[in-house]
Amino acid sequence: MRARAYILFIFVVCLPQLLRAQENDPLVFKQDSVQLVDASTLPTDTLPHVDWRPDPLRAVWLGAICPGLGQIYNRSYWKLPIVYGALMGCGYAIMTNQRSYSEYKQAYVDIYTDIQNGTVDETDMTRTYNAILPNGYTISRMGGAESYKSKLQGWQNNYRRYRDISIVATVAVFALTLVDAYVDAQLFDFDISPDLSMQVEPDLFIDPKSNRAGGEVHLAIKF
């Protein structure tokens, strides 16, 4: 009986201390303190935000596969009319100059052959060198067959040069689209603060060695 009474006495004395330690234990959670919340019911500004940043190399590769795809990947959709407008203009210049070059080249070959054979005919409008004459002009008015042949050769060379320049311009525009895609991706998250200001402050000082007064201007740019 004495042992049981002694154990009961110790249990009664220590029970409040055990309960108090359980309340202060950070590892013990109360069931009513845990609440499950549906994320769809939370405001959008309380949800975690994941920043997206384009990969410059990926933008270049996409732009190389298809012109303008790098700008689409960078989400610079406003540049697409500029890219496709420039490429379409260069393509039109290539086709126009190539067509004119082919026409003048064929006319030169035909008149050269007819001169060698002595069969030049100014009245036959089916001849390529007659069909390509400016309105109101004839071979005689152009200075004769030999003179007209030289002019055809010069026009042929000019249009060939214009075609080559158009091809170089097209390659340059395509390269610029790749450079733009790379630079745009690199500077995608570059933030320019709107608080851009410049302060100019004059300052007067006395040189302790020469005991002369001097001045200087401090220039500070804040961005």
HUBELUR-V149794 format. One line per field, one symbol per residue. ss: DSSP state (2 for helix, 1 for strand, 0 for the rest). psi: psi as a letter, one per 30 degrees, with the letter a starting at -180 (. if undefined). burial: # if it has 16 or more other ideal C-beta (glycine too) atoms within 10 Angstrom, else .. Layout:
ss->???
psi->???
burial->???
//
This chain:
ss->0222222222222222222222220000002220000022200222000000000222222222200022222000222222222222222222222222222222222222222220000000000222200000000000002222222222222222222222222222222222222222220000000000111111111110000111111111110
psi->eeeeeeeeeeeeefeeeeeeeeefkffkkkeffkkkkkfffllffflkkjkkkljeeeeeeeeeekkffeeeefgifffeeeeeeeeeeeeeeeeeeeeeeeeeeeeeeeeeeeeefhgkjffjffkefeffklkglleefggleeeeeeeeeeeeeeeeeeeeeeeeeeeeeeeeeeeeeeeeeegegjkjkfijlkkjklkklkjfefhkklllkkkkkk.
burial->.....................................................#.#..##.##...########.#..#...#..##..#..##..##.##.###.##.##..##....#.#....####.##.....#..#..#..##..##.##..##.##..##.##..##..##.###.##..#...................................
//
